[in-house]
Amino acid sequence: MSEGPGFSIVIPAYNYARVIERALVSALRQDYTPFEVVVINDGSTDDTEAVLADLAARRPEPFRVVHQDNAGLAAVRNRGLREARHDWLLFLDADDELCPGALARLAATIEAHPRARLIVGGHEADHGTRRDRIAPAPVSDDPRVNFRAYLDKTLTISNGACAMHRDLFAHTAYDPALRHTEDLPVFAHALALYPAAVSAAPVAVIHKHADSMRHDLDAALAVGMDLEARIFDDNGLPDWAQGERRRYRARRALSLLKLADRHGRPDLVRRFFRIALGADWRQALHLRYLRRYVASLRPGKRGGA
């Protein structure tokens, strides 16, 4: 009997000594073969290295640790791809965990959809006091539909809850210059060019944090509107993808507008509203954004925080 698809579980580790055992054990305990676990220690300055050494001495299951100078999550993902011995990759964040049987469920989906190169799995969102089961949105046989749905955020993909075939990286890679939203250009590229499939059952537990990078205004502003170019320029996209560019420009500006409003920055709310209005007035004039813009014009809300 032939083996099923092989998986390389790559765990990026940067100063997560306090929780990495949970992620690592959840990966090592998968009841499936073949698979491997590779931890990339991205120049941690806490006790990560010592914790990993202790786990290697105590755990019966083997795993590999690769140490490197701090280079950021995008560089870690690229390193994981180079280190991987199998064709299918899971990038599991060090503060998350795989569900029991995750690899077996992903393998069954792969075998049922042999052309697929991206498997989007369900997950459980852990908020500390409760867990919500999140089923992935359906995917289409039409890459145009999937590409638009992803950029519109109606199709969401969580690292750790998806499997990516190495074919996806034939003409793209994670951009080390991006220290925020580094996954978005890669997933957009994958959905535009390759078939995808869904594994509805939970694959991972994603632990939600109030201090998550996605809530960090400074990190988001460091990328800003340049994310549009990272997605659409020199990324091997088919010609039809450029037809989605203005729509995405508005979507990106409105995402930054919401974040700026949450952080009390009316000056930025006004700036990003104007960008969105110029790109796609239908999106910009939605009531939830228009209200934020009007509120930013009130006296006493003229300057930055």
C-alpha positions in Angstrom: 0.0 0.0 0.0 1.5 3.4 -1.0 2.0 6.1 1.5 -0.2 9.1 1.5 1.0 12.7 1.0 4.0 13.8 3.2 3.8 16.8 5.4 6.5 19.1 6.8 5.2 21.0 9.9 7.2 24.2 10.2 7.0 26.0 13.5 8.5 29.6 13.6 9.7 30.4 17.0 10.6 33.9 18.3 10.5 34.4 22.0 7.7 31.9 22.6 9.5 29.8 25.2 6.4 29.8 27.4 4.0 28.2 25.0 6.1 26.4 22.3 5.8 23.0 24.0 2.1 23.1 23.4 2.5 23.7 19.7 5.3 21.2 19.3 3.6 18.4 21.2 0.4 18.9 19.2 2.5 18.4 16.0 4.5 15.4 17.2 1.4 13.5 18.4 -0.2 13.4 14.9 -1.3 9.8 14.2 -0.2 9.9 10.5 2.8 9.2 8.4 4.9 10.4 6.8 5.5 13.8 8.4 8.3 15.8 10.1 8.4 18.7 12.4 10.9 21.5 11.9 11.3 24.4 14.4 13.0 27.5 13.1 14.4 29.5 16.0 14.5 33.0 14.6 17.1 34.5 16.9 15.0 34.3 20.1 16.4 36.2 23.1 14.3 34.4 25.7 14.7 30.8 26.8 13.4 29.3 23.6 16.7 27.6 22.7 16.9 26.0 26.2 13.3 24.9 26.1 13.7 23.2 22.8 16.9 21.4 23.9 15.0 20.1 27.0 12.1 19.0 24.9 14.5 17.2 22.5 15.9 15.3 25.5 12.5 14.4 27.0 10.3 13.7 23.9 10.5 10.3 22.3 9.4 11.7 18.9 12.2 13.3 16.8 12.1 16.9 15.5 14.6 19.2 14.0 15.6 22.6 15.2 17.2 25.2 12.9 18.7 28.3 14.5 19.2 31.5 12.6 19.7 35.2 13.3 16.5 37.2 13.6 15.1 37.9 10.2 11.3 38.0 10.6 8.4 35.7 9.9 8.6 35.9 6.1 12.2 34.9 6.1 11.4 32.1 8.5 8.7 30.7 6.2 11.1 30.8 3.3 13.7 29.0 5.4 11.1 26.4 6.3 10.4 25.8 2.7 14.1 25.2 2.0 14.4 22.8 5.0 11.2 20.8 4.3 11.6 17.3 3.1 8.0 16.7 2.1 5.8 18.3 -0.5 3.1 19.6 1.7 3.8 22.3 4.3 2.0 23.5 7.4 3.2 26.7 9.0 2.1 26.4 12.6 2.6 29.5 14.8 4.4 28.7 18.1 1.4 29.9 20.1 -1.2 27.8 18.3 -1.7 24.0 18.1 -2.8 21.3 15.7 -6.0 19.3 16.4 -5.6 15.6 16.9 -6.0 13.9 13.5 -5.3 17.1 11.6 -2.9 15.5 9.2 -5.1 12.5 8.5 -8.0 14.9 7.6 -5.8 17.0 5.4 -4.4 13.9 3.6 -8.0 12.6 3.0 -8.9 16.0 1.4 -5.7 15.9 -0.7 -6.5 12.4 -2.0 -10.0 13.4 -2.8 -8.8 16.5 -4.7 -5.5 15.5 -6.3 -5.2 18.6 -8.4 -5.5 21.0 -5.4 -2.3 22.7 -4.2 -3.9 24.6 -1.3 -6.1 23.0 1.3 -8.0 25.4 3.4 -9.0 23.9 6.8 -11.4 24.8 9.5 -10.1 25.9 12.9 -11.1 26.6 16.4 -10.6 30.2 17.6 -9.6 30.2 21.2 -10.4 33.5 23.0 -9.3 32.4 26.4 -12.8 32.1 27.9 -14.4 30.4 24.9 -13.7 28.5 21.7 -15.5 29.2 18.5 -15.5 26.6 15.7 -14.9 28.3 12.4 -15.7 26.5 9.1 -13.9 27.7 6.0 -15.8 29.4 3.3 -16.4 27.2 0.2 -13.9 27.5 -2.7 -14.7 27.6 -6.4 -13.3 25.8 -9.4 -12.8 29.3 -10.8 -9.6 31.0 -9.5 -11.1 34.4 -10.3 -13.8 33.8 -7.7 -11.3 32.6 -5.1 -8.9 35.5 -5.7 -11.6 38.1 -5.3 -13.1 36.3 -2.3 -9.8 36.3 -0.5 -9.0 39.9 -1.2 -12.6 40.8 -0.1 -12.0 38.8 3.1 -15.0 36.5 2.5 -12.5 33.7 2.1 -10.1 33.6 5.0 -7.0 31.4 5.5 -5.3 30.8 8.8 -1.7 29.6 9.0 -1.7 26.3 10.8 -5.1 25.5 9.5 -4.0 25.2 5.9 -1.7 22.9 3.9 0.4 24.4 1.0 2.1 22.3 -1.7 5.6 23.4 -2.6 4.4 23.9 -6.2 2.8 27.2 -5.0 6.3 28.6 -4.5 7.6 28.0 -8.0 7.2 31.7 -8.9 6.6 33.5 -5.6 8.0 33.6 -2.1 7.4 35.4 1.2 8.8 38.9 1.1 11.3 39.5 4.0 10.7 43.2 3.7 7.1 42.6 5.0 7.0 42.3 8.8 3.2 42.5 8.7 0.7 40.8 6.3 3.5 38.8 4.8 1.1 35.9 4.0 -1.4 38.0 1.9 0.6 38.2 -1.4 1.5 34.5 -1.2 -2.1 33.3 -0.6 -3.4 35.7 -3.3 -0.9 34.3 -5.8 -1.8 30.7 -4.9 -5.5 31.2 -5.3 -5.1 33.0 -8.6 -3.0 30.3 -10.1 -3.8 26.9 -8.5 -6.8 24.8 -7.5 -7.8 24.8 -3.9 -10.0 22.6 -1.8 -11.6 22.7 1.7 -11.2 20.5 4.7 -14.2 21.6 6.8 -13.3 20.0 10.1 -11.0 21.9 12.5 -7.3 21.4 11.7 -5.8 23.8 14.3 -6.6 25.8 17.4 -5.8 29.4 16.8 -5.2 31.3 20.0 -6.4 34.9 19.7 -4.6 37.8 21.5 -5.5 41.4 22.1 -1.9 42.4 21.3 -1.9 40.5 18.0 0.3 42.0 15.3 -2.9 42.5 13.1 -4.0 45.1 15.7 -0.7 47.0 15.6 -1.2 50.3 13.9 2.5 51.1 13.5 3.2 47.7 11.9 0.3 48.2 9.5 1.4 51.7 8.6 4.9 50.4 7.9 3.4 48.4 5.0 0.5 50.8 4.4 -0.8 51.1 0.8 2.3 49.5 -0.5 0.7 46.1 0.1 -1.2 46.6 -3.2 2.0 46.6 -5.2 3.3 43.6 -3.3 0.3 41.6 -4.4 -0.2 42.9 -8.0 3.4 43.8 -9.2 5.9 41.1 -10.3 4.0 38.3 -8.6 3.3 36.1 -11.6 -0.5 36.9 -11.5 -2.6 36.2 -14.7 -3.6 39.3 -16.7 -7.2 39.1 -15.4 -6.1 39.8 -11.9 -5.3 43.4 -12.6 -9.0 44.0 -13.0 -9.3 43.5 -9.3 -6.6 46.1 -8.4 -8.7 49.2 -7.8 -11.3 47.3 -5.8 -8.5 45.9 -3.6 -7.0 49.4 -3.2 -10.2 50.6 -1.7 -10.5 47.5 0.5 -6.9 48.0 1.8 -7.5 51.7 2.5 -10.7 50.9 4.4 -8.9 48.2 6.5 -6.4 50.8 7.5 -9.2 53.3 8.1 -10.8 51.0 10.6 -7.5 50.4 12.4 -6.8 54.1 12.6 -10.2 54.8 14.0 -9.7 52.1 16.7 -6.5 53.8 17.7 -8.0 57.3 17.8 -6.3 58.7 14.7 -8.8 60.9 12.8 -6.1 62.3 10.6 -5.4 58.9 9.2 -9.2 58.1 9.0 -9.5 61.0 6.6 -6.5 60.1 4.6 -7.5 56.5 4.0 -11.1 57.4 3.3 -10.0 59.7 0.5 -7.9 57.0 -1.0 -10.8 54.5 -0.8 -13.2 57.1 -2.3 -10.9 57.6 -5.3 -10.5 53.9 -5.9 -14.0 52.6 -5.4 -16.6 55.0 -4.2 -19.2 52.3 -3.7 -17.2 50.7 -1.0 -16.1 53.9 0.6 -19.6 55.3 0.9 -20.8 52.3 2.9 -22.5 53.6 6.0 -20.0 52.1 8.4 -17.0 53.9 6.8 -18.9 57.1 6.1 -19.8 57.4 9.8 -16.2 57.1 10.8 -15.1 59.7 8.2 -17.8 62.2 9.3 -16.9 61.6 13.0 -13.2 62.4 12.1 -14.3 65.9 10.9 -15.7 67.0 14.2 -14.0 69.8 16.1 -11.3 68.5 18.4 -10.5 65.6 16.1 -8.3 67.3 13.6 -4.8 66.1 14.6 -3.0 62.9 15.2 -2.7 61.0 18.5 
